[in-house]
Amino acid sequence: MKFNKNPTADWIISKGINFEAGITCRLKCPGCIRTFFPKETLAHRSIWRFNKYIPILEVGNEYKFCGNHSDPIYHPDFLQTLKYLNDNKKNLTVSTNGSGKTKEWWKEAFSYCNETTKWEFALDGIPEESHRYRVNQDGVEVWKIMKLGRSMGVNIYWQFIIFDYNKNDIETCKEMAKHYGINFYTQECTRMYTDKPL
């Protein structure tokens, strides 16, 4: 299947695509809709496989894998997708919590990156405390993976969402990132949240 040339396709090519082909995440972040409405969130969704979504990968040049209801690294065809985009000189940004994969998996994933590929790792606080919001995340392991990616020449970004428990650690984390050549940025939490205090 091919997309016909039309104004919509032109817009996609120029603006890029935020693409979510999976439904899987291993975390239980309290501000995520998967946590407080799990059945409703996934009721009408399924995992798209590579052979079904490759037409979407063919039409654009700029992609972002930033799941609203999943994490892209848990998709069964993620490495195949990453390799395809790299082989075809596509620009890609991957947003992930970065937890639960082996070091060998990460080495393969990073080997499929080109100079325009960006990895955004969600690590909300010092590595030892990020799990306070990102429940089930191994922040210490994620930090190791971020440093591994940087040592392999990959563009690594540290996304730090500000909460009461981590607001006093921003400067420390910024210095940690700077030491390893990792890009650091903060952002306010924009998701719904429970009334359970952190």
CYANA upper distance limits for C-alpha pairs under 8 A (distance plus 0.5 A):
  1 MET  CA     55 PRO  CA      6.71
  2 LYS  CA     55 PRO  CA      6.55
  2 LYS  CA     59 VAL  CA      8.47
  3 PHE  CA      9 ALA  CA      7.85
  3 PHE  CA     55 PRO  CA      7.79
  3 PHE  CA     59 VAL  CA      7.30
  4 ASN  CA      9 ALA  CA      8.04
  5 LYS  CA      9 ALA  CA      6.63
  5 LYS  CA     10 ASP  CA      7.88
  6 ASN  CA     10 ASP  CA      6.83
  7 PRO  CA     11 TRP  CA      6.68
  8 THR  CA     12 ILE  CA      6.79
  9 ALA  CA     13 ILE  CA      6.64
  9 ALA  CA     59 VAL  CA      7.72
 10 ASP  CA     14 SER  CA      6.73
 11 TRP  CA     15 LYS  CA      6.39
 11 TRP  CA     16 GLY  CA      8.46
 12 ILE  CA     16 GLY  CA      5.78
 12 ILE  CA     17 ILE  CA      6.98
 12 ILE  CA     59 VAL  CA      8.32
 12 ILE  CA     60 GLY  CA      6.73
 13 ILE  CA     59 VAL  CA      7.28
 13 ILE  CA     60 GLY  CA      5.02
 13 ILE  CA     61 ASN  CA      6.38
 13 ILE  CA     62 GLU  CA      7.60
 14 SER  CA     60 GLY  CA      8.38
 14 SER  CA     61 ASN  CA      8.33
 14 SER  CA     62 GLU  CA      8.38
 15 LYS  CA     62 GLU  CA      7.78
 16 GLY  CA     60 GLY  CA      6.89
 16 GLY  CA     61 ASN  CA      7.13
 16 GLY  CA     62 GLU  CA      4.90
 16 GLY  CA     63 TYR  CA      5.98
 16 GLY  CA     64 LYS  CA      8.13
 17 ILE  CA     60 GLY  CA      7.74
 17 ILE  CA     62 GLU  CA      6.82
 17 ILE  CA     63 TYR  CA      5.35
 17 ILE  CA     64 LYS  CA      6.66
 18 ASN  CA     63 TYR  CA      6.37
 18 ASN  CA     64 LYS  CA      5.11
 18 ASN  CA     65 PHE  CA      6.38
 18 ASN  CA     66 CYS  CA      7.14
 19 PHE  CA     63 TYR  CA      7.38
 19 PHE  CA     64 LYS  CA      6.57
 19 PHE  CA     65 PHE  CA      5.73
 19 PHE  CA     66 CYS  CA      7.41
 19 PHE  CA     67 GLY  CA      8.02
 20 GLU  CA     65 PHE  CA      6.66
 20 GLU  CA     66 CYS  CA      7.24
 20 GLU  CA     67 GLY  CA      5.92
 20 GLU  CA     68 ASN  CA      8.25
 20 GLU  CA     70 SER  CA      8.11
 20 GLU  CA     72 PRO  CA      7.56
 21 ALA  CA     47 ILE  CA      6.42
 21 ALA  CA     48 TRP  CA      5.70
 21 ALA  CA     49 ARG  CA      8.07
 21 ALA  CA     53 TYR  CA      8.41
 21 ALA  CA     72 PRO  CA      8.15
 21 ALA  CA     75 HIS  CA      7.94
 22 GLY  CA     46 SER  CA      7.31
 22 GLY  CA     47 ILE  CA      5.06
 22 GLY  CA     48 TRP  CA      6.85
 22 GLY  CA     70 SER  CA      6.74
 22 GLY  CA     71 ASP  CA      8.04
 22 GLY  CA     72 PRO  CA      7.23
 22 GLY  CA     74 TYR  CA      8.23
 22 GLY  CA     75 HIS  CA      6.07
 23 ILE  CA     42 LEU  CA      7.57
 23 ILE  CA     45 ARG  CA      7.54
 23 ILE  CA     46 SER  CA      6.96
 23 ILE  CA     47 ILE  CA      6.54
 23 ILE  CA     69 HIS  CA      6.77
 23 ILE  CA     70 SER  CA      5.41
 23 ILE  CA     71 ASP  CA      8.12
 23 ILE  CA     75 HIS  CA      8.37
 24 THR  CA     69 HIS  CA      8.11
 24 THR  CA     70 SER  CA      5.35
 24 THR  CA     71 ASP  CA      6.73
 24 THR  CA     72 PRO  CA      8.44
 24 THR  CA     74 TYR  CA      6.60
 24 THR  CA     75 HIS  CA      7.49
 25 CYS  CA     69 HIS  CA      8.14
 25 CYS  CA     70 SER  CA      5.40
 25 CYS  CA     71 ASP  CA      5.74
 25 CYS  CA     74 TYR  CA      7.29
 26 ARG  CA    100 GLY  CA      8.49
 26 ARG  CA    136 ASN  CA      7.64
 27 LEU  CA    134 ARG  CA      6.85
 27 LEU  CA    135 VAL  CA      6.04
 27 LEU  CA    136 ASN  CA      5.72
 27 LEU  CA    137 GLN  CA      6.93
 28 LYS  CA     32 CYS  CA      7.92
 28 LYS  CA     34 ARG  CA      8.11
 28 LYS  CA     35 THR  CA      6.19
 28 LYS  CA    134 ARG  CA      7.09
 28 LYS  CA    135 VAL  CA      5.58
 28 LYS  CA    136 ASN  CA      7.23
 29 CYS  CA     35 THR  CA      7.11
 29 CYS  CA    133 TYR  CA      6.27
 29 CYS  CA    134 ARG  CA      5.32
 29 CYS  CA    135 VAL  CA      5.89
 30 PRO  CA     35 THR  CA      6.62
 30 PRO  CA     36 PHE  CA      8.00
 30 PRO  CA    133 TYR  CA      7.33
 30 PRO  CA    134 ARG  CA      8.32
 30 PRO  CA    135 VAL  CA      8.37
 30 PRO  CA    193 TYR  CA      6.86
 30 PRO  CA    194 THR  CA      6.94
 31 GLY  CA     35 THR  CA      7.96
 31 GLY  CA    191 ARG  CA      6.23
 31 GLY  CA    192 MET  CA      5.78
 31 GLY  CA    193 TYR  CA      4.87
 31 GLY  CA    194 THR  CA      7.09
 32 CYS  CA     36 PHE  CA      7.69
 32 CYS  CA     69 HIS  CA      8.26
 32 CYS  CA    191 ARG  CA      7.52
 32 CYS  CA    192 MET  CA      7.74
 32 CYS  CA    193 TYR  CA      8.23
 33 ILE  CA     37 PHE  CA      6.08
 33 ILE  CA     38 PRO  CA      7.50
 33 ILE  CA     41 THR  CA      7.40
 33 ILE  CA     69 HIS  CA      7.91
 33 ILE  CA    192 MET  CA      8.43
 34 ARG  CA     38 PRO  CA      4.98
 34 ARG  CA     39 LYS  CA      8.45
 34 ARG  CA     41 THR  CA      6.46
 34 ARG  CA     42 LEU  CA      8.36
 34 ARG  CA     69 HIS  CA      6.94
 37 PHE  CA     41 THR  CA      6.41
 38 PRO  CA     42 LEU  CA      6.92
 39 LYS  CA     43 ALA  CA      6.19
 40 GLU  CA     44 HIS  CA      8.46
 41 THR  CA     45 ARG  CA      8.43
 41 THR  CA     69 HIS  CA      8.03
 42 LEU  CA     46 SER  CA      8.12
 47 ILE  CA     75 HIS  CA      8.22
 48 TRP  CA     52 LYS  CA      6.87
 48 TRP  CA     53 TYR  CA      7.22
 49 ARG  CA     53 TYR  CA      7.11
 49 ARG  CA     76 PRO  CA      8.32
 49 ARG  CA     77 ASP  CA      7.17
 50 PHE  CA     54 ILE  CA      6.34
 50 PHE  CA     77 ASP  CA      6.57
 50 PHE  CA     80 GLN  CA      8.28
 50 PHE  CA     81 THR  CA      7.46
 53 TYR  CA     57 LEU  CA      7.39
 54 ILE  CA     58 GLU  CA      6.77
 55 PRO  CA     59 VAL  CA      7.06
 56 ILE  CA     60 GLY  CA      7.54
 57 LEU  CA     85 LEU  CA      7.96
 60 GLY  CA     90 LYS  CA      8.43
 61 ASN  CA     90 LYS  CA      5.53
 61 ASN  CA     91 ASN  CA      6.51
 62 GLU  CA     90 LYS  CA      6.70
 62 GLU  CA     91 ASN  CA      5.28
 62 GLU  CA     92 LEU  CA      6.52
 63 TYR  CA     90 LYS  CA      8.12
 63 TYR  CA     91 ASN  CA      6.65
 63 TYR  CA     92 LEU  CA      5.33
 63 TYR  CA     93 THR  CA      6.89
 64 LYS  CA     92 LEU  CA      6.16
 64 LYS  CA     93 THR  CA      5.16
 64 LYS  CA     94 VAL  CA      6.37
 64 LYS  CA     95 SER  CA      8.17
 65 PHE  CA     72 PRO  CA      6.66
 65 PHE  CA     92 LEU  CA      8.15
 65 PHE  CA     93 THR  CA      6.72
 65 PHE  CA     94 VAL  CA      5.31
 65 PHE  CA     95 SER  CA      6.56
 66 CYS  CA     71 ASP  CA      7.55
 66 CYS  CA     72 PRO  CA      7.37
 66 CYS  CA     94 VAL  CA      6.78
 66 CYS  CA     95 SER  CA      5.45
 66 CYS  CA     96 THR  CA      7.68
 67 GLY  CA     71 ASP  CA      5.77
 67 GLY  CA     72 PRO  CA      6.82
 67 GLY  CA     95 SER  CA      8.12
 71 ASP  CA     75 HIS  CA      8.17
 71 ASP  CA     95 SER  CA      8.19
 71 ASP  CA     96 THR  CA      6.34
 71 ASP  CA     97 ASN  CA      7.74
 72 PRO  CA     78 PHE  CA      7.42
 72 PRO  CA     94 VAL  CA      8.00
 72 PRO  CA     95 SER  CA      8.05
 72 PRO  CA     96 THR  CA      7.28
 73 ILE  CA     78 PHE  CA      6.54
 73 ILE  CA     96 THR  CA      7.46
 73 ILE  CA     98 GLY  CA      8.13
 74 TYR  CA     78 PHE  CA      7.67
 77 ASP  CA     81 THR  CA      6.60
 78 PHE  CA     82 LEU  CA      6.58
 79 LEU  CA     83 LYS  CA      6.64
 79 LEU  CA    108 GLU  CA      8.35
 79 LEU  CA    109 ALA  CA      6.65
 80 GLN  CA     84 TYR  CA      6.68
 81 THR  CA     85 LEU  CA      6.73
 82 LEU  CA     86 ASN  CA      6.70
 82 LEU  CA    109 ALA  CA      7.70
 82 LEU  CA    112 TYR  CA      6.67
 82 LEU  CA    113 CYS  CA      8.06
 83 LYS  CA     87 ASP  CA      6.47
 83 LYS  CA    112 TYR  CA      5.67
 83 LYS  CA    113 CYS  CA      8.33
 84 TYR  CA     88 ASN  CA      6.64
 85 LEU  CA     89 LYS  CA      6.69
 85 LEU  CA     90 LYS  CA      5.61
 85 LEU  CA     91 ASN  CA      8.03
 85 LEU  CA     92 LEU  CA      8.12
 86 ASN  CA     90 LYS  CA      6.48
 86 ASN  CA     91 ASN  CA      8.40
 86 ASN  CA    112 TYR  CA      6.39
 86 ASN  CA    113 CYS  CA      6.50
 86 ASN  CA    114 ASN  CA      6.77
 89 LYS  CA    114 ASN  CA      8.29
 91 ASN  CA    116 THR  CA      6.20
 91 ASN  CA    117 THR  CA      6.46
 92 LEU  CA    116 THR  CA      7.43
 92 LEU  CA    117 THR  CA      5.45
 92 LEU  CA    118 LYS  CA      6.84
 93 THR  CA    117 THR  CA      6.32
 93 THR  CA    118 LYS  CA      5.08
 93 THR  CA    119 TRP  CA      6.28
 93 THR  CA    120 GLU  CA      7.78
 94 VAL  CA    117 THR  CA      8.50
 94 VAL  CA    118 LYS  CA      6.78
 94 VAL  CA    119 TRP  CA      5.39
 94 VAL  CA    120 GLU  CA      6.47
 95 SER  CA    119 TRP  CA      6.60
 95 SER  CA    120 GLU  CA      5.10
 95 SER  CA    121 PHE  CA      6.57
 95 SER  CA    122 ALA  CA      7.89
 96 THR  CA    119 TRP  CA      8.20
 96 THR  CA    120 GLU  CA      6.78
 96 THR  CA    121 PHE  CA      5.76
 96 THR  CA    122 ALA  CA      6.66
 97 ASN  CA    121 PHE  CA      6.10
 97 ASN  CA    122 ALA  CA      5.44
 97 ASN  CA    123 LEU  CA      7.53
 97 ASN  CA    137 GLN  CA      7.76
 97 ASN  CA    142 VAL  CA      8.27
 98 GLY  CA    121 PHE  CA      6.66
 98 GLY  CA    122 ALA  CA      7.94
 98 GLY  CA    142 VAL  CA      6.11
 98 GLY  CA    145 ILE  CA      8.20
 99 SER  CA    137 GLN  CA      6.20
 99 SER  CA    138 ASP  CA      6.59
 99 SER  CA    139 GLY  CA      8.13
 99 SER  CA    141 GLU  CA      7.76
 99 SER  CA    142 VAL  CA      6.41
100 GLY  CA    137 GLN  CA      8.37
100 GLY  CA    138 ASP  CA      8.29
101 LYS  CA    105 TRP  CA      6.75
101 LYS  CA    106 TRP  CA      7.48
102 THR  CA    106 TRP  CA      6.93
103 LYS  CA    107 LYS  CA      6.74
103 LYS  CA    145 ILE  CA      7.91
104 GLU  CA    108 GLU  CA      6.87
105 TRP  CA    109 ALA  CA      6.71
106 TRP  CA    110 PHE  CA      6.49
106 TRP  CA    145 ILE  CA      7.82
106 TRP  CA    149 GLY  CA      8.43
107 LYS  CA    111 SER  CA      6.61
107 LYS  CA    149 GLY  CA      8.28
108 GLU  CA    112 TYR  CA      7.27
109 ALA  CA    113 CYS  CA      7.80
110 PHE  CA    149 GLY  CA      6.80
110 PHE  CA    152 MET  CA      7.77
110 PHE  CA    154 VAL  CA      7.31
111 SER  CA    152 MET  CA      8.48
113 CYS  CA    117 THR  CA      6.08
113 CYS  CA    154 VAL  CA      7.41
114 ASN  CA    154 VAL  CA      8.18
115 GLU  CA    154 VAL  CA      7.73
115 GLU  CA    155 ASN  CA      7.99
116 THR  CA    155 ASN  CA      8.27
117 THR  CA    154 VAL  CA      7.76
117 THR  CA    155 ASN  CA      7.04
118 LYS  CA    154 VAL  CA      7.71
118 LYS  CA    155 ASN  CA      5.51
118 LYS  CA    156 ILE  CA      6.62
118 LYS  CA    157 TYR  CA      7.74
119 TRP  CA    154 VAL  CA      8.26
119 TRP  CA    155 ASN  CA      6.74
119 TRP  CA    156 ILE  CA      5.51
119 TRP  CA    157 TYR  CA      6.42
120 GLU  CA    156 ILE  CA      6.69
120 GLU  CA    157 TYR  CA      5.08
120 GLU  CA    158 TRP  CA      6.40
120 GLU  CA    159 GLN  CA      6.76
121 PHE  CA    142 VAL  CA      8.44
121 PHE  CA    146 MET  CA      7.96
121 PHE  CA    156 ILE  CA      8.03
121 PHE  CA    157 TYR  CA      6.65
121 PHE  CA    158 TRP  CA      5.72
121 PHE  CA    159 GLN  CA      6.26
122 ALA  CA    158 TRP  CA      6.85
122 ALA  CA    159 GLN  CA      5.32
122 ALA  CA    160 PHE  CA      6.78
122 ALA  CA    161 ILE  CA      8.27
123 LEU  CA    127 PRO  CA      7.28
123 LEU  CA    130 SER  CA      6.19
123 LEU  CA    139 GLY  CA      7.17
123 LEU  CA    142 VAL  CA      8.28
123 LEU  CA    158 TRP  CA      7.10
123 LEU  CA    159 GLN  CA      6.60
123 LEU  CA    160 PHE  CA      6.14
123 LEU  CA    161 ILE  CA      8.23
124 ASP  CA    129 GLU  CA      8.13
124 ASP  CA    130 SER  CA      5.23
124 ASP  CA    131 HIS  CA      8.42
124 ASP  CA    133 TYR  CA      7.95
124 ASP  CA    134 ARG  CA      8.20
124 ASP  CA    159 GLN  CA      7.68
124 ASP  CA    160 PHE  CA      5.12
124 ASP  CA    161 ILE  CA      5.81
124 ASP  CA    162 ILE  CA      7.45
124 ASP  CA    166 ASN  CA      7.61
125 GLY  CA    129 GLU  CA      6.44
125 GLY  CA    130 SER  CA      5.55
125 GLY  CA    160 PHE  CA      7.01
125 GLY  CA    161 ILE  CA      8.35
125 GLY  CA    162 ILE  CA      8.42
125 GLY  CA    165 TYR  CA      8.45
125 GLY  CA    166 ASN  CA      5.54
125 GLY  CA    167 LYS  CA      8.36
125 GLY  CA    169 ASP  CA      6.95
125 GLY  CA    170 ILE  CA      7.77
125 GLY  CA    173 CYS  CA      7.66
126 ILE  CA    130 SER  CA      6.74
126 ILE  CA    139 GLY  CA      8.34
126 ILE  CA    166 ASN  CA      8.03
126 ILE  CA    169 ASP  CA      7.31
126 ILE  CA    172 THR  CA      8.49
126 ILE  CA    173 CYS  CA      6.79
127 PRO  CA    138 ASP  CA      8.34
127 PRO  CA    139 GLY  CA      4.81
127 PRO  CA    140 VAL  CA      5.29
127 PRO  CA    142 VAL  CA      8.08
127 PRO  CA    143 TRP  CA      6.84
128 GLU  CA    138 ASP  CA      8.43
128 GLU  CA    139 GLY  CA      6.28
128 GLU  CA    140 VAL  CA      6.29
129 GLU  CA    139 GLY  CA      7.59
130 SER  CA    134 ARG  CA      6.60
130 SER  CA    137 GLN  CA      7.78
130 SER  CA    138 ASP  CA      8.43
130 SER  CA    139 GLY  CA      6.17
131 HIS  CA    135 VAL  CA      5.31
131 HIS  CA    136 ASN  CA      6.70
131 HIS  CA    137 GLN  CA      5.70
131 HIS  CA    138 ASP  CA      7.22
131 HIS  CA    139 GLY  CA      7.00
132 ARG  CA    198 LEU  CA      7.71
133 TYR  CA    198 LEU  CA      8.09
138 ASP  CA    142 VAL  CA      6.78
139 GLY  CA    143 TRP  CA      6.64
140 VAL  CA    144 LYS  CA      7.02
141 GLU  CA    145 ILE  CA      6.87
142 VAL  CA    146 MET  CA      6.70
143 TRP  CA    147 LYS  CA      6.83
144 LYS  CA    148 LEU  CA      6.64
145 ILE  CA    149 GLY  CA      6.65
146 MET  CA    150 ARG  CA      6.85
146 MET  CA    156 ILE  CA      7.05
147 LYS  CA    151 SER  CA      6.63
147 LYS  CA    180 TYR  CA      7.35
148 LEU  CA    152 MET  CA      6.91
149 GLY  CA    153 GLY  CA      7.09
149 GLY  CA    154 VAL  CA      5.79
149 GLY  CA    155 ASN  CA      8.10
149 GLY  CA    156 ILE  CA      7.31
150 ARG  CA    154 VAL  CA      5.53
150 ARG  CA    155 ASN  CA      6.99
150 ARG  CA    156 ILE  CA      6.62
150 ARG  CA    180 TYR  CA      7.87
150 ARG  CA    181 GLY  CA      7.69
150 ARG  CA    182 ILE  CA      7.51
155 ASN  CA    182 ILE  CA      7.98
155 ASN  CA    183 ASN  CA      8.49
156 ILE  CA    182 ILE  CA      5.96
156 ILE  CA    183 ASN  CA      6.75
157 TYR  CA    182 ILE  CA      6.34
157 TYR  CA    183 ASN  CA      5.07
157 TYR  CA    184 PHE  CA      6.28
157 TYR  CA    185 TYR  CA      8.09
158 TRP  CA    177 ALA  CA      7.95
158 TRP  CA    182 ILE  CA      7.39
158 TRP  CA    183 ASN  CA      6.50
158 TRP  CA    184 PHE  CA      5.23
158 TRP  CA    185 TYR  CA      6.78
159 GLN  CA    184 PHE  CA      6.94
159 GLN  CA    185 TYR  CA      6.00
159 GLN  CA    186 THR  CA      6.49
159 GLN  CA    187 GLN  CA      7.95
160 PHE  CA    184 PHE  CA      8.07
160 PHE  CA    185 TYR  CA      6.65
160 PHE  CA    186 THR  CA      5.12
160 PHE  CA    187 GLN  CA      6.85
161 ILE  CA    186 THR  CA      6.13
161 ILE  CA    187 GLN  CA      5.46
161 ILE  CA    188 GLU  CA      6.17
161 ILE  CA    189 CYS  CA      6.44
162 ILE  CA    166 ASN  CA      6.85
162 ILE  CA    167 LYS  CA      6.24
162 ILE  CA    186 THR  CA      7.19
162 ILE  CA    187 GLN  CA      6.77
162 ILE  CA    188 GLU  CA      6.11
162 ILE  CA    189 CYS  CA      7.14
163 PHE  CA    167 LYS  CA      6.38
163 PHE  CA    189 CYS  CA      8.17
164 ASP  CA    198 LEU  CA      7.65
165 TYR  CA    198 LEU  CA      7.09
166 ASN  CA    170 ILE  CA      7.51
169 ASP  CA    173 CYS  CA      6.67
170 ILE  CA    174 LYS  CA      6.54
171 GLU  CA    175 GLU  CA      6.73
172 THR  CA    176 MET  CA      6.81
173 CYS  CA    177 ALA  CA      6.67
174 LYS  CA    178 LYS  CA      6.68
174 LYS  CA    184 PHE  CA      6.55
175 GLU  CA    179 HIS  CA      6.63
176 MET  CA    180 TYR  CA      7.34
177 ALA  CA    181 GLY  CA      6.66
177 ALA  CA    182 ILE  CA      5.22
177 ALA  CA    183 ASN  CA      6.95
177 ALA  CA    184 PHE  CA      6.70
178 LYS  CA    182 ILE  CA      6.29
178 LYS  CA    183 ASN  CA      7.62
178 LYS  CA    184 PHE  CA      8.22
